Amino acid sequence: MILPTKHISVQYSLLGAGAAILRRLDSPETVTALWERVRTEPEIDVYWRFVLSLDLLFAIGVLDFKDGLIARLQR
């Protein structure tokens, strides 16, 4: 479910959902504002996939959460 496999395409993996989030996250946003922007993406679709994707992105060091805003980390 995290990574694509023979039975799970990239679109339905959490990695694919994380990529959809990163494509839409141009500037720091609140969780609610980000959810409203990405909820119609086919990779996201439901709130629990959105939250798990945020968890994954935070765990691998791509996102930061500070002062109530989610921001992309630049490397």
mmJSON file of the N, C-alpha and C atoms, coordinates in Angstrom:
{"data_MODEL":{"atom_site":{
"group_PDB":["ATOM","ATOM","ATOM","ATOM","ATOM","ATOM","ATOM","ATOM","ATOM","ATOM","ATOM","ATOM","ATOM","ATOM","ATOM","ATOM","ATOM","ATOM","ATOM","ATOM","ATOM","ATOM","ATOM","ATOM","ATOM","ATOM","ATOM","ATOM","ATOM","ATOM","ATOM","ATOM","ATOM","ATOM","ATOM","ATOM","ATOM","ATOM","ATOM","ATOM","ATOM","ATOM","ATOM","ATOM","ATOM","ATOM","ATOM","ATOM","ATOM","ATOM","ATOM","ATOM","ATOM","ATOM","ATOM","ATOM","ATOM","ATOM","ATOM","ATOM","ATOM","ATOM","ATOM","ATOM","ATOM","ATOM","ATOM","ATOM","ATOM","ATOM","ATOM","ATOM","ATOM","ATOM","ATOM","ATOM","ATOM","ATOM","ATOM","ATOM","ATOM","ATOM","ATOM","ATOM","ATOM","ATOM","ATOM","ATOM","ATOM","ATOM","ATOM","ATOM","ATOM","ATOM","ATOM","ATOM","ATOM","ATOM","ATOM","ATOM","ATOM","ATOM","ATOM","ATOM","ATOM","ATOM","ATOM","ATOM","ATOM","ATOM","ATOM","ATOM","ATOM","ATOM","ATOM","ATOM","ATOM","ATOM","ATOM","ATOM","ATOM","ATOM","ATOM","ATOM","ATOM","ATOM","ATOM","ATOM","ATOM","ATOM","ATOM","ATOM","ATOM","ATOM","ATOM","ATOM","ATOM","ATOM","ATOM","ATOM","ATOM","ATOM","ATOM","ATOM","ATOM","ATOM","ATOM","ATOM","ATOM","ATOM","ATOM","ATOM","ATOM","ATOM","ATOM","ATOM","ATOM","ATOM","ATOM","ATOM","ATOM","ATOM","ATOM","ATOM","ATOM","ATOM","ATOM","ATOM","ATOM","ATOM","ATOM","ATOM","ATOM","ATOM","ATOM","ATOM","ATOM","ATOM","ATOM","ATOM","ATOM","ATOM","ATOM","ATOM","ATOM","ATOM","ATOM","ATOM","ATOM","ATOM","ATOM","ATOM","ATOM","ATOM","ATOM","ATOM","ATOM","ATOM","ATOM","ATOM","ATOM","ATOM","ATOM","ATOM","ATOM","ATOM","ATOM","ATOM","ATOM","ATOM","ATOM","ATOM","ATOM","ATOM","ATOM","ATOM","ATOM","ATOM","ATOM","ATOM","ATOM","ATOM","ATOM","ATOM","ATOM"],
"id":[1,2,3,4,5,6,7,8,9,10,11,12,13,14,15,16,17,18,19,20,21,22,23,24,25,26,27,28,29,30,31,32,33,34,35,36,37,38,39,40,41,42,43,44,45,46,47,48,49,50,51,52,53,54,55,56,57,58,59,60,61,62,63,64,65,66,67,68,69,70,71,72,73,74,75,76,77,78,79,80,81,82,83,84,85,86,87,88,89,90,91,92,93,94,95,96,97,98,99,100,101,102,103,104,105,106,107,108,109,110,111,112,113,114,115,116,117,118,119,120,121,122,123,124,125,126,127,128,129,130,131,132,133,134,135,136,137,138,139,140,141,142,143,144,145,146,147,148,149,150,151,152,153,154,155,156,157,158,159,160,161,162,163,164,165,166,167,168,169,170,171,172,173,174,175,176,177,178,179,180,181,182,183,184,185,186,187,188,189,190,191,192,193,194,195,196,197,198,199,200,201,202,203,204,205,206,207,208,209,210,211,212,213,214,215,216,217,218,219,220,221,222,223,224,225],
"type_symbol":["N","C","C","N","C","C","N","C","C","N","C","C","N","C","C","N","C","C","N","C","C","N","C","C","N","C","C","N","C","C","N","C","C","N","C","C","N","C","C","N","C","C","N","C","C","N","C","C","N","C","C","N","C","C","N","C","C","N","C","C","N","C","C","N","C","C","N","C","C","N","C","C","N","C","C","N","C","C","N","C","C","N","C","C","N","C","C","N","C","C","N","C","C","N","C","C","N","C","C","N","C","C","N","C","C","N","C","C","N","C","C","N","C","C","N","C","C","N","C","C","N","C","C","N","C","C","N","C","C","N","C","C","N","C","C","N","C","C","N","C","C","N","C","C","N","C","C","N","C","C","N","C","C","N","C","C","N","C","C","N","C","C","N","C","C","N","C","C","N","C","C","N","C","C","N","C","C","N","C","C","N","C","C","N","C","C","N","C","C","N","C","C","N","C","C","N","C","C","N","C","C","N","C","C","N","C","C","N","C","C","N","C","C","N","C","C","N","C","C","N","C","C","N","C","C"],
"label_atom_id":["N","CA","C","N","CA","C","N","CA","C","N","CA","C","N","CA","C","N","CA","C","N","CA","C","N","CA","C","N","CA","C","N","CA","C","N","CA","C","N","CA","C","N","CA","C","N","CA","C","N","CA","C","N","CA","C","N","CA","C","N","CA","C","N","CA","C","N","CA","C","N","CA","C","N","CA","C","N","CA","C","N","CA","C","N","CA","C","N","CA","C","N","CA","C","N","CA","C","N","CA","C","N","CA","C","N","CA","C","N","CA","C","N","CA","C","N","CA","C","N","CA","C","N","CA","C","N","CA","C","N","CA","C","N","CA","C","N","CA","C","N","CA","C","N","CA","C","N","CA","C","N","CA","C","N","CA","C","N","CA","C","N","CA","C","N","CA","C","N","CA","C","N","CA","C","N","CA","C","N","CA","C","N","CA","C","N","CA","C","N","CA","C","N","CA","C","N","CA","C","N","CA","C","N","CA","C","N","CA","C","N","CA","C","N","CA","C","N","CA","C","N","CA","C","N","CA","C","N","CA","C","N","CA","C","N","CA","C","N","CA","C","N","CA","C","N","CA","C","N","CA","C","N","CA","C","N","CA","C","N","CA","C"],
"label_alt_id":[null,null,null,null,null,null,null,null,null,null,null,null,null,null,null,null,null,null,null,null,null,null,null,null,null,null,null,null,null,null,null,null,null,null,null,null,null,null,null,null,null,null,null,null,null,null,null,null,null,null,null,null,null,null,null,null,null,null,null,null,null,null,null,null,null,null,null,null,null,null,null,null,null,null,null,null,null,null,null,null,null,null,null,null,null,null,null,null,null,null,null,null,null,null,null,null,null,null,null,null,null,null,null,null,null,null,null,null,null,null,null,null,null,null,null,null,null,null,null,null,null,null,null,null,null,null,null,null,null,null,null,null,null,null,null,null,null,null,null,null,null,null,null,null,null,null,null,null,null,null,null,null,null,null,null,null,null,null,null,null,null,null,null,null,null,null,null,null,null,null,null,null,null,null,null,null,null,null,null,null,null,null,null,null,null,null,null,null,null,null,null,null,null,null,null,null,null,null,null,null,null,null,null,null,null,null,null,null,null,null,null,null,null,null,null,null,null,null,null,null,null,null,null,null,null],
"label_comp_id":["MET","MET","MET","ILE","ILE","ILE","LEU","LEU","LEU","PRO","PRO","PRO","THR","THR","THR","LYS","LYS","LYS","HIS","HIS","HIS","ILE","ILE","ILE","SER","SER","SER","VAL","VAL","VAL","GLN","GLN","GLN","TYR","TYR","TYR","SER","SER","SER","LEU","LEU","LEU","LEU","LEU","LEU","GLY","GLY","GLY","ALA","ALA","ALA","GLY","GLY","GLY","ALA","ALA","ALA","ALA","ALA","ALA","ILE","ILE","ILE","LEU","LEU","LEU","ARG","ARG","ARG","ARG","ARG","ARG","LEU","LEU","LEU","ASP","ASP","ASP","SER","SER","SER","PRO","PRO","PRO","GLU","GLU","GLU","THR","THR","THR","VAL","VAL","VAL","THR","THR","THR","ALA","ALA","ALA","LEU","LEU","LEU","TRP","TRP","TRP","GLU","GLU","GLU","ARG","ARG","ARG","VAL","VAL","VAL","ARG","ARG","ARG","THR","THR","THR","GLU","GLU","GLU","PRO","PRO","PRO","GLU","GLU","GLU","ILE","ILE","ILE","ASP","ASP","ASP","VAL","VAL","VAL","TYR","TYR","TYR","TRP","TRP","TRP","ARG","ARG","ARG","PHE","PHE","PHE","VAL","VAL","VAL","LEU","LEU","LEU","SER","SER","SER","LEU","LEU","LEU","ASP","ASP","ASP","LEU","LEU","LEU","LEU","LEU","LEU","PHE","PHE","PHE","ALA","ALA","ALA","ILE","ILE","ILE","GLY","GLY","GLY","VAL","VAL","VAL","LEU","LEU","LEU","ASP","ASP","ASP","PHE","PHE","PHE","LYS","LYS","LYS","ASP","ASP","ASP","GLY","GLY","GLY","LEU","LEU","LEU","ILE","ILE","ILE","ALA","ALA","ALA","ARG","ARG","ARG","LEU","LEU","LEU","GLN","GLN","GLN","ARG","ARG","ARG"],
"label_asym_id":["A","A","A","A","A","A","A","A","A","A","A","A","A","A","A","A","A","A","A","A","A","A","A","A","A","A","A","A","A","A","A","A","A","A","A","A","A","A","A","A","A","A","A","A","A","A","A","A","A","A","A","A","A","A","A","A","A","A","A","A","A","A","A","A","A","A","A","A","A","A","A","A","A","A","A","A","A","A","A","A","A","A","A","A","A","A","A","A","A","A","A","A","A","A","A","A","A","A","A","A","A","A","A","A","A","A","A","A","A","A","A","A","A","A","A","A","A","A","A","A","A","A","A","A","A","A","A","A","A","A","A","A","A","A","A","A","A","A","A","A","A","A","A","A","A","A","A","A","A","A","A","A","A","A","A","A","A","A","A","A","A","A","A","A","A","A","A","A","A","A","A","A","A","A","A","A","A","A","A","A","A","A","A","A","A","A","A","A","A","A","A","A","A","A","A","A","A","A","A","A","A","A","A","A","A","A","A","A","A","A","A","A","A","A","A","A","A","A","A","A","A","A","A","A","A"],
"label_entity_id":["1","1","1","1","1","1","1","1","1","1","1","1","1","1","1","1","1","1","1","1","1","1","1","1","1","1","1","1","1","1","1","1","1","1","1","1","1","1","1","1","1","1","1","1","1","1","1","1","1","1","1","1","1","1","1","1","1","1","1","1","1","1","1","1","1","1","1","1","1","1","1","1","1","1","1","1","1","1","1","1","1","1","1","1","1","1","1","1","1","1","1","1","1","1","1","1","1","1","1","1","1","1","1","1","1","1","1","1","1","1","1","1","1","1","1","1","1","1","1","1","1","1","1","1","1","1","1","1","1","1","1","1","1","1","1","1","1","1","1","1","1","1","1","1","1","1","1","1","1","1","1","1","1","1","1","1","1","1","1","1","1","1","1","1","1","1","1","1","1","1","1","1","1","1","1","1","1","1","1","1","1","1","1","1","1","1","1","1","1","1","1","1","1","1","1","1","1","1","1","1","1","1","1","1","1","1","1","1","1","1","1","1","1","1","1","1","1","1","1","1","1","1","1","1","1"],
"label_seq_id":[1,1,1,2,2,2,3,3,3,4,4,4,5,5,5,6,6,6,7,7,7,8,8,8,9,9,9,10,10,10,11,11,11,12,12,12,13,13,13,14,14,14,15,15,15,16,16,16,17,17,17,18,18,18,19,19,19,20,20,20,21,21,21,22,22,22,23,23,23,24,24,24,25,25,25,26,26,26,27,27,27,28,28,28,29,29,29,30,30,30,31,31,31,32,32,32,33,33,33,34,34,34,35,35,35,36,36,36,37,37,37,38,38,38,39,39,39,40,40,40,41,41,41,42,42,42,43,43,43,44,44,44,45,45,45,46,46,46,47,47,47,48,48,48,49,49,49,50,50,50,51,51,51,52,52,52,53,53,53,54,54,54,55,55,55,56,56,56,57,57,57,58,58,58,59,59,59,60,60,60,61,61,61,62,62,62,63,63,63,64,64,64,65,65,65,66,66,66,67,67,67,68,68,68,69,69,69,70,70,70,71,71,71,72,72,72,73,73,73,74,74,74,75,75,75],
"pdbx_PDB_ins_code":[null,null,null,null,null,null,null,null,null,null,null,null,null,null,null,null,null,null,null,null,null,null,null,null,null,null,null,null,null,null,null,null,null,null,null,null,null,null,null,null,null,null,null,null,null,null,null,null,null,null,null,null,null,null,null,null,null,null,null,null,null,null,null,null,null,null,null,null,null,null,null,null,null,null,null,null,null,null,null,null,null,null,null,null,null,null,null,null,null,null,null,null,null,null,null,null,null,null,null,null,null,null,null,null,null,null,null,null,null,null,null,null,null,null,null,null,null,null,null,null,null,null,null,null,null,null,null,null,null,null,null,null,null,null,null,null,null,null,null,null,null,null,null,null,null,null,null,null,null,null,null,null,null,null,null,null,null,null,null,null,null,null,null,null,null,null,null,null,null,null,null,null,null,null,null,null,null,null,null,null,null,null,null,null,null,null,null,null,null,null,null,null,null,null,null,null,null,null,null,null,null,null,null,null,null,null,null,null,null,null,null,null,null,null,null,null,null,null,null,null,null,null,null,null,null],
"Cartn_x":[0.812,0.0,0.865,2.03,2.898,3.569,4.16,4.836,3.999,4.147,3.441,3.978,3.119,3.497,2.885,2.975,2.374,0.85,0.261,-1.189,-1.689,-0.795,-1.181,-0.426,-1.166,-0.519,-0.017,0.829,1.384,0.257,-0.765,-1.886,-2.533,-2.584,-3.265,-2.318,-1.049,-0.1,-0.014,0.469,0.648,1.733,2.679,3.716,3.105,2.183,1.487,0.618,-0.045,-0.858,0.026,1.188,2.131,2.622,2.849,3.277,2.189,0.939,-0.176,-0.243,0.011,0.017,1.148,2.328,3.479,3.284,2.607,2.337,1.477,0.584,-0.361,0.106,1.162,1.632,2.721,2.291,3.223,3.75,2.901,3.277,2.694,3.186,2.67,1.155,0.477,-0.979,-1.392,-2.596,-3.161,-3.584,-3.785,-4.222,-5.563,-6.476,-7.804,-7.736,-6.939,-6.818,-6.189,-5.188,-4.555,-5.525,-6.299,-7.294,-8.303,-8.755,-9.708,-9.117,-7.83,-7.183,-6.981,-6.707,-6.343,-7.442,-8.531,-9.553,-10.151,-10.095,-10.657,-9.642,-8.389,-7.369,-7.713,-7.646,-7.994,-7.061,-5.812,-4.879,-5.248,-5.913,-6.251,-7.619,-8.671,-10.049,-10.683,-10.03,-10.615,-9.64,-10.193,-9.398,-8.307,-8.591,-7.583,-6.35,-6.531,-5.365,-4.57,-5.271,-4.626,-3.758,-4.313,-3.579,-2.387,-2.567,-1.463,-0.372,-0.766,0.224,1.012,0.341,1.05,2.018,1.579,2.46,3.709,3.519,4.642,5.594,5.058,5.897,6.662,6.03,6.704,7.801,7.496,8.461,9.712,9.571,10.75,11.42,10.916,11.585,11.312,10.149,9.811,8.927,8.164,7.263,7.678,7.26,7.447,6.118,5.848,4.629,5.046,4.787,5.202,4.164,3.806,2.829,1.509,1.101,-0.169,-0.173,1.011,1.111,1.979,1.575,2.365,3.152,4.453,5.306,6.228,6.555,7.545,8.93,9.776,11.168,11.974,12.764,13.606,14.973,15.486,16.799,17.688],
"Cartn_y":[-1.19,0.0,1.268,1.217,2.396,2.541,1.472,1.474,0.707,1.028,0.246,-1.189,-2.096,-3.498,-4.02,-5.31,-5.933,-5.749,-5.668,-5.584,-4.185,-3.279,-1.912,-0.949,-0.199,0.746,1.962,2.736,3.937,4.861,4.965,5.855,5.507,4.246,3.834,3.569,3.841,3.688,5.014,4.958,6.189,7.064,6.455,7.224,8.066,7.505,8.248,9.357,9.077,10.104,11.231,10.876,11.89,12.772,12.178,12.957,13.94,13.515,14.408,15.58,15.308,16.377,17.354,16.834,17.708,18.565,18.048,18.837,20.051,19.938,21.016,21.929,21.558,22.33,23.315,24.486,25.501,26.389,26.669,27.522,26.913,27.316,26.755,26.949,25.889,25.906,25.169,25.436,24.672,23.303,22.379,21.037,21.122,21.921,22.049,22.624,23.67,24.281,23.309,22.569,21.589,20.471,20.006,18.971,19.448,20.678,21.214,21.276,21.518,21.592,20.224,19.19,17.887,16.832,17.123,16.092,15.532,16.263,15.769,15.003,14.98,14.208,12.717,11.978,10.551,9.739,10.191,9.475,9.626,10.705,10.984,10.406,10.995,10.517,10.533,9.985,9.926,10.496,10.969,11.679,10.802,9.532,8.686,8.502,8.457,8.37,9.67,10.783,12.085,12.144,11.729,11.766,10.808,9.598,8.644,9.133,9.795,10.352,11.475,12.325,13.372,12.751,11.698,10.99,10.467,9.862,9.324,10.442,11.531,12.644,13.28,13.371,13.91,12.948,11.655,10.656,10.597,10.832,10.783,12.149,13.139,14.429,15.39,15.261,16.141,17.307,17.094,18.117,18.544,19.764,20.278,20.865,20.762,21.317,22.288,23.566,24.576,25.689,26.106,27.184,26.915,25.653,25.29,25.211,25.296,25.252,24.102,23.474,22.424,23.074,22.811,23.389,22.33,22.471,21.622,22.04,21.071,21.378,21.4,22.439,22.554,21.959,21.146,20.529,20.85],
"Cartn_z":[0.0,0.0,0.0,0.588,0.589,-0.764,-1.232,-2.527,-3.546,-4.821,-5.838,-5.887,-6.204,-6.35,-7.657,-7.833,-9.001,-8.996,-7.804,-7.679,-7.339,-6.96,-6.593,-7.516,-8.315,-9.235,-8.446,-9.078,-8.44,-8.01,-8.812,-8.497,-7.16,-6.806,-5.584,-4.427,-4.592,-3.486,-2.729,-1.503,-0.731,-1.333,-1.989,-2.668,-3.797,-4.529,-5.581,-5.017,-3.892,-3.246,-2.714,-2.179,-1.699,-2.828,-3.991,-5.152,-5.574,-5.497,-5.837,-4.855,-3.592,-2.588,-2.867,-3.141,-3.387,-4.634,-5.643,-6.852,-6.551,-5.564,-5.256,-4.126,-3.425,-2.27,-2.711,-3.167,-3.646,-2.525,-1.564,-0.435,0.834,2.007,3.261,3.384,3.835,3.978,5.233,5.68,6.784,6.254,7.162,6.763,6.041,6.578,5.981,4.57,4.385,3.055,2.064,2.505,1.622,1.268,2.239,1.985,0.929,1.047,0.08,-1.328,-1.438,-2.745,-3.38,-2.576,-3.147,-3.065,-2.438,-2.21,-3.494,-4.585,-5.843,-6.69,-6.251,-6.977,-6.873,-7.988,-7.924,-7.014,-6.842,-5.967,-4.493,-4.142,-2.745,-2.414,-2.963,-2.89,-1.497,-0.484,0.861,1.883,2.994,3.991,4.613,4.856,5.507,4.623,3.29,2.395,2.416,2.534,2.645,3.905,5.033,6.304,6.278,5.788,5.713,4.761,3.695,2.768,3.424,4.2,4.941,5.94,6.621,7.563,6.849,5.697,4.931,4.514,3.978,3.53,4.689,5.851,7.03,7.497,7.47,7.939,7.065,5.772,4.896,4.763,5.506,5.585,4.444,3.82,2.705,3.156,4.234,4.755,6.151,6.496,7.845,8.309,9.587,10.168,11.255,11.039,11.996,12.032,13.235,13.438,12.721,12.673,12.066,10.555,9.931,8.479,8.023,6.937,6.308,5.182,5.149,4.118,3.556,2.273,1.626,2.076,2.354,2.674,1.393,1.211,0.025,0.331,-0.554,-0.355,-1.497],
"occupancy":[1.0,1.0,1.0,1.0,1.0,1.0,1.0,1.0,1.0,1.0,1.0,1.0,1.0,1.0,1.0,1.0,1.0,1.0,1.0,1.0,1.0,1.0,1.0,1.0,1.0,1.0,1.0,1.0,1.0,1.0,1.0,1.0,1.0,1.0,1.0,1.0,1.0,1.0,1.0,1.0,1.0,1.0,1.0,1.0,1.0,1.0,1.0,1.0,1.0,1.0,1.0,1.0,1.0,1.0,1.0,1.0,1.0,1.0,1.0,1.0,1.0,1.0,1.0,1.0,1.0,1.0,1.0,1.0,1.0,1.0,1.0,1.0,1.0,1.0,1.0,1.0,1.0,1.0,1.0,1.0,1.0,1.0,1.0,1.0,1.0,1.0,1.0,1.0,1.0,1.0,1.0,1.0,1.0,1.0,1.0,1.0,1.0,1.0,1.0,1.0,1.0,1.0,1.0,1.0,1.0,1.0,1.0,1.0,1.0,1.0,1.0,1.0,1.0,1.0,1.0,1.0,1.0,1.0,1.0,1.0,1.0,1.0,1.0,1.0,1.0,1.0,1.0,1.0,1.0,1.0,1.0,1.0,1.0,1.0,1.0,1.0,1.0,1.0,1.0,1.0,1.0,1.0,1.0,1.0,1.0,1.0,1.0,1.0,1.0,1.0,1.0,1.0,1.0,1.0,1.0,1.0,1.0,1.0,1.0,1.0,1.0,1.0,1.0,1.0,1.0,1.0,1.0,1.0,1.0,1.0,1.0,1.0,1.0,1.0,1.0,1.0,1.0,1.0,1.0,1.0,1.0,1.0,1.0,1.0,1.0,1.0,1.0,1.0,1.0,1.0,1.0,1.0,1.0,1.0,1.0,1.0,1.0,1.0,1.0,1.0,1.0,1.0,1.0,1.0,1.0,1.0,1.0,1.0,1.0,1.0,1.0,1.0,1.0,1.0,1.0,1.0,1.0,1.0,1.0,1.0,1.0,1.0,1.0,1.0,1.0],
"B_iso_or_equiv":[0.0,0.0,0.0,0.0,0.0,0.0,0.0,0.0,0.0,0.0,0.0,0.0,0.0,0.0,0.0,0.0,0.0,0.0,0.0,0.0,0.0,0.0,0.0,0.0,0.0,0.0,0.0,0.0,0.0,0.0,0.0,0.0,0.0,0.0,0.0,0.0,0.0,0.0,0.0,0.0,0.0,0.0,0.0,0.0,0.0,0.0,0.0,0.0,0.0,0.0,0.0,0.0,0.0,0.0,0.0,0.0,0.0,0.0,0.0,0.0,0.0,0.0,0.0,0.0,0.0,0.0,0.0,0.0,0.0,0.0,0.0,0.0,0.0,0.0,0.0,0.0,0.0,0.0,0.0,0.0,0.0,0.0,0.0,0.0,0.0,0.0,0.0,0.0,0.0,0.0,0.0,0.0,0.0,0.0,0.0,0.0,0.0,0.0,0.0,0.0,0.0,0.0,0.0,0.0,0.0,0.0,0.0,0.0,0.0,0.0,0.0,0.0,0.0,0.0,0.0,0.0,0.0,0.0,0.0,0.0,0.0,0.0,0.0,0.0,0.0,0.0,0.0,0.0,0.0,0.0,0.0,0.0,0.0,0.0,0.0,0.0,0.0,0.0,0.0,0.0,0.0,0.0,0.0,0.0,0.0,0.0,0.0,0.0,0.0,0.0,0.0,0.0,0.0,0.0,0.0,0.0,0.0,0.0,0.0,0.0,0.0,0.0,0.0,0.0,0.0,0.0,0.0,0.0,0.0,0.0,0.0,0.0,0.0,0.0,0.0,0.0,0.0,0.0,0.0,0.0,0.0,0.0,0.0,0.0,0.0,0.0,0.0,0.0,0.0,0.0,0.0,0.0,0.0,0.0,0.0,0.0,0.0,0.0,0.0,0.0,0.0,0.0,0.0,0.0,0.0,0.0,0.0,0.0,0.0,0.0,0.0,0.0,0.0,0.0,0.0,0.0,0.0,0.0,0.0,0.0,0.0,0.0,0.0,0.0,0.0],
"pdbx_formal_charge":[null,null,null,null,null,null,null,null,null,null,null,null,null,null,null,null,null,null,null,null,null,null,null,null,null,null,null,null,null,null,null,null,null,null,null,null,null,null,null,null,null,null,null,null,null,null,null,null,null,null,null,null,null,null,null,null,null,null,null,null,null,null,null,null,null,null,null,null,null,null,null,null,null,null,null,null,null,null,null,null,null,null,null,null,null,null,null,null,null,null,null,null,null,null,null,null,null,null,null,null,null,null,null,null,null,null,null,null,null,null,null,null,null,null,null,null,null,null,null,null,null,null,null,null,null,null,null,null,null,null,null,null,null,null,null,null,null,null,null,null,null,null,null,null,null,null,null,null,null,null,null,null,null,null,null,null,null,null,null,null,null,null,null,null,null,null,null,null,null,null,null,null,null,null,null,null,null,null,null,null,null,null,null,null,null,null,null,null,null,null,null,null,null,null,null,null,null,null,null,null,null,null,null,null,null,null,null,null,null,null,null,null,null,null,null,null,null,null,null,null,null,null,null,null,null],
"auth_seq_id":[1,1,1,2,2,2,3,3,3,4,4,4,5,5,5,6,6,6,7,7,7,8,8,8,9,9,9,10,10,10,11,11,11,12,12,12,13,13,13,14,14,14,15,15,15,16,16,16,17,17,17,18,18,18,19,19,19,20,20,20,21,21,21,22,22,22,23,23,23,24,24,24,25,25,25,26,26,26,27,27,27,28,28,28,29,29,29,30,30,30,31,31,31,32,32,32,33,33,33,34,34,34,35,35,35,36,36,36,37,37,37,38,38,38,39,39,39,40,40,40,41,41,41,42,42,42,43,43,43,44,44,44,45,45,45,46,46,46,47,47,47,48,48,48,49,49,49,50,50,50,51,51,51,52,52,52,53,53,53,54,54,54,55,55,55,56,56,56,57,57,57,58,58,58,59,59,59,60,60,60,61,61,61,62,62,62,63,63,63,64,64,64,65,65,65,66,66,66,67,67,67,68,68,68,69,69,69,70,70,70,71,71,71,72,72,72,73,73,73,74,74,74,75,75,75],
"auth_comp_id":["MET","MET","MET","ILE","ILE","ILE","LEU","LEU","LEU","PRO","PRO","PRO","THR","THR","THR","LYS","LYS","LYS","HIS","HIS","HIS","ILE","ILE","ILE","SER","SER","SER","VAL","VAL","VAL","GLN","GLN","GLN","TYR","TYR","TYR","SER","SER","SER","LEU","LEU","LEU","LEU","LEU","LEU","GLY","GLY","GLY","ALA","ALA","ALA","GLY","GLY","GLY","ALA","ALA","ALA","ALA","ALA","ALA","ILE","ILE","ILE","LEU","LEU","LEU","ARG","ARG","ARG","ARG","ARG","ARG","LEU","LEU","LEU","ASP","ASP","ASP","SER","SER","SER","PRO","PRO","PRO","GLU","GLU","GLU","THR","THR","THR","VAL","VAL","VAL","THR","THR","THR","ALA","ALA","ALA","LEU","LEU","LEU","TRP","TRP","TRP","GLU","GLU","GLU","ARG","ARG","ARG","VAL","VAL","VAL","ARG","ARG","ARG","THR","THR","THR","GLU","GLU","GLU","PRO","PRO","PRO","GLU","GLU","GLU","ILE","ILE","ILE","ASP","ASP","ASP","VAL","VAL","VAL","TYR","TYR","TYR","TRP","TRP","TRP","ARG","ARG","ARG","PHE","PHE","PHE","VAL","VAL","VAL","LEU","LEU","LEU","SER","SER","SER","LEU","LEU","LEU","ASP","ASP","ASP","LEU","LEU","LEU","LEU","LEU","LEU","PHE","PHE","PHE","ALA","ALA","ALA","ILE","ILE","ILE","GLY","GLY","GLY","VAL","VAL","VAL","LEU","LEU","LEU","ASP","ASP","ASP","PHE","PHE","PHE","LYS","LYS","LYS","ASP","ASP","ASP","GLY","GLY","GLY","LEU","LEU","LEU","ILE","ILE","ILE","ALA","ALA","ALA","ARG","ARG","ARG","LEU","LEU","LEU","GLN","GLN","GLN","ARG","ARG","ARG"],
"auth_asym_id":["A","A","A","A","A","A","A","A","A","A","A","A","A","A","A","A","A","A","A","A","A","A","A","A","A","A","A","A","A","A","A","A","A","A","A","A","A","A","A","A","A","A","A","A","A","A","A","A","A","A","A","A","A","A","A","A","A","A","A","A","A","A","A","A","A","A","A","A","A","A","A","A","A","A","A","A","A","A","A","A","A","A","A","A","A","A","A","A","A","A","A","A","A","A","A","A","A","A","A","A","A","A","A","A","A","A","A","A","A","A","A","A","A","A","A","A","A","A","A","A","A","A","A","A","A","A","A","A","A","A","A","A","A","A","A","A","A","A","A","A","A","A","A","A","A","A","A","A","A","A","A","A","A","A","A","A","A","A","A","A","A","A","A","A","A","A","A","A","A","A","A","A","A","A","A","A","A","A","A","A","A","A","A","A","A","A","A","A","A","A","A","A","A","A","A","A","A","A","A","A","A","A","A","A","A","A","A","A","A","A","A","A","A","A","A","A","A","A","A","A","A","A","A","A","A"],
"auth_atom_id":["N","CA","C","N","CA","C","N","CA","C","N","CA","C","N","CA","C","N","CA","C","N","CA","C","N","CA","C","N","CA","C","N","CA","C","N","CA","C","N","CA","C","N","CA","C","N","CA","C","N","CA","C","N","CA","C","N","CA","C","N","CA","C","N","CA","C","N","CA","C","N","CA","C","N","CA","C","N","CA","C","N","CA","C","N","CA","C","N","CA","C","N","CA","C","N","CA","C","N","CA","C","N","CA","C","N","CA","C","N","CA","C","N","CA","C","N","CA","C","N","CA","C","N","CA","C","N","CA","C","N","CA","C","N","CA","C","N","CA","C","N","CA","C","N","CA","C","N","CA","C","N","CA","C","N","CA","C","N","CA","C","N","CA","C","N","CA","C","N","CA","C","N","CA","C","N","CA","C","N","CA","C","N","CA","C","N","CA","C","N","CA","C","N","CA","C","N","CA","C","N","CA","C","N","CA","C","N","CA","C","N","CA","C","N","CA","C","N","CA","C","N","CA","C","N","CA","C","N","CA","C","N","CA","C","N","CA","C","N","CA","C","N","CA","C","N","CA","C","N","CA","C","N","CA","C","N","CA","C","N","CA","C"],
"pdbx_PDB_model_num":[1,1,1,1,1,1,1,1,1,1,1,1,1,1,1,1,1,1,1,1,1,1,1,1,1,1,1,1,1,1,1,1,1,1,1,1,1,1,1,1,1,1,1,1,1,1,1,1,1,1,1,1,1,1,1,1,1,1,1,1,1,1,1,1,1,1,1,1,1,1,1,1,1,1,1,1,1,1,1,1,1,1,1,1,1,1,1,1,1,1,1,1,1,1,1,1,1,1,1,1,1,1,1,1,1,1,1,1,1,1,1,1,1,1,1,1,1,1,1,1,1,1,1,1,1,1,1,1,1,1,1,1,1,1,1,1,1,1,1,1,1,1,1,1,1,1,1,1,1,1,1,1,1,1,1,1,1,1,1,1,1,1,1,1,1,1,1,1,1,1,1,1,1,1,1,1,1,1,1,1,1,1,1,1,1,1,1,1,1,1,1,1,1,1,1,1,1,1,1,1,1,1,1,1,1,1,1,1,1,1,1,1,1,1,1,1,1,1,1,1,1,1,1,1,1]
}}}
